[in-house]
Amino acid sequence: NLKLLDSSNPPASASRVAGTTGMRHHLSLYSVPEGQSKYVEEPRTQLEESISQLRHHCEPYTRWFQETYSRTKPKMQTLVQWGLDSYEYLENAPPGFFPRLGVIGFAGLIGLLLARGSKVKKLVYPPGFMGVAASIYYPQQAITFVQVSGEKLYDWGLRGYIVIEDLWKGSFQKVRNIFFITFLLV
């Protein structure tokens, strides 16, 4: 017979009503009684198994994307910063900048029109005409550009000469050795 607890039946008497006199049981919602706990892992469902296989299969690709992102992020940040700086420069461009830019661009179009028919002309004329127009407006920068470009072209030519010379000497040595061996055998 369980009686309802009210102000006349304090909580201490509830254990007597339930038939557990003399023992106090305090159960917490957040703890498990000692000796009675056992962890049982539930088997994986088909969905969990499929997702696990998919993650395992995609792992090399996600690693590659993460590495690519970490390599390209600084470059992209530099590119964005360059774009912001260029935008700021064009917002506060010096007087006469846009007409000069128009003349340089128009010179490139004229070079493209004059280069009809030849692929080499199409590669040489537009940048050449634009370079001439830019050097008219910016002579100091043009001189610096020509000096740096000339030095780089000289370096590239020298490197090419050395490579060709090494190849020539190497192949000449092989031919000479073959000729010498055949001469000794005859």
C-alpha positions, -999 to +999 in steps of 0.1 A: +000+000+000+016+031-012+003+062+003+007+096-013+033+118+002+020+150+016+029+173+044+019+146+069+042+119+054+078+133+051+102+118+025+120+098+052+088+077+057+086+069+020+112+042+023+091+026+050+061+027+028+080+010+000+093-017+024+130-008+026+132+002+062+166+009+076+185+014+043+188+047+025+192+046-013+204+078-029+204+075-067+218+104-087+207+110-122+243+115-133+260+084-118+256+047-122+255+025-092+289+007-086+293-028-099+262-026-121+277-007-151+287-024-183+295-007-216+280-024-246+289-010-280+259-009-303+266-024-338+270+000-366+241+006-389+243+004-426+242+042-429+271+046-404+291+020-422+285+037-456+295+071-443+327+056-427+337+040-461+330+073-479+351+093-455+379+067-457+377+068-496+377+107-497+405+112-472+434+115-497+414+140-517+405+161-488+442+161-476+452+172-511+427+200-511+438+212-477+475+212-488+466+230-520+446+256-500+474+262-476+499+267-505+476+290-525+461+310-497+492+333-493+493+338-531+456+347-532+460+371-503+489+388-522+468+389-553+438+404-535+461+430-518+476+439-552+440+443-566+431+466-536+462+487-541+456+490-578+420+500-572+431+526-547+457+539-572+431+542-599+407+559-576+434+586-569+452+584-603+476+612-611+464+638-636+467+627-672+470+590-663+439+578-681+445+597-714+480+582-714+466+548-707+441+552-736+469+562-760+490+532-750+461+508-754+452+523-787+488+518-799+484+481-790+452+479-811+470+495-840+498+470-836+473+442-837+456+455-868+490+459-886+500+424-876+474+406-898+485+374-914+516+364-894+516+348-859+550+363-852+538+397-860+508+392-837+532+384-809+557+413-816+537+443-830+511+449-802+536+449-773+561+468-794+537+496-803+525+497-767+561+499-755+569+528-778+538+547-767+546+540-730+582+551-734+570+584-748+550+591-717+573+574-692+609+577-704+627+571-671+607+539-664+613+528-701+651+532-697+651+512-665+629+485-681+652+482-711+683+480-689+669+452-667+654+433-698+687+436-716+706+422-687+682+393-684+683+386-722+721+386-720+721+362-690+696+339-709+718+340-740+749+332-721+733+303-703+720+290-736+755+293-751+770+273-722+744+246-725+749+242-763+787+242-758+785+215-732+762+194-754+785+199-784+816+190-764+799+160-749+787+146-782+821+155-798+839+135-771+816+105-777+822+106-814+860+110-809+860+080-785+841+058-809+864+068-837+895+061-816+881+026-805+873+016-840+907+028-852+924+006-826+903-024-835+911-021-873 
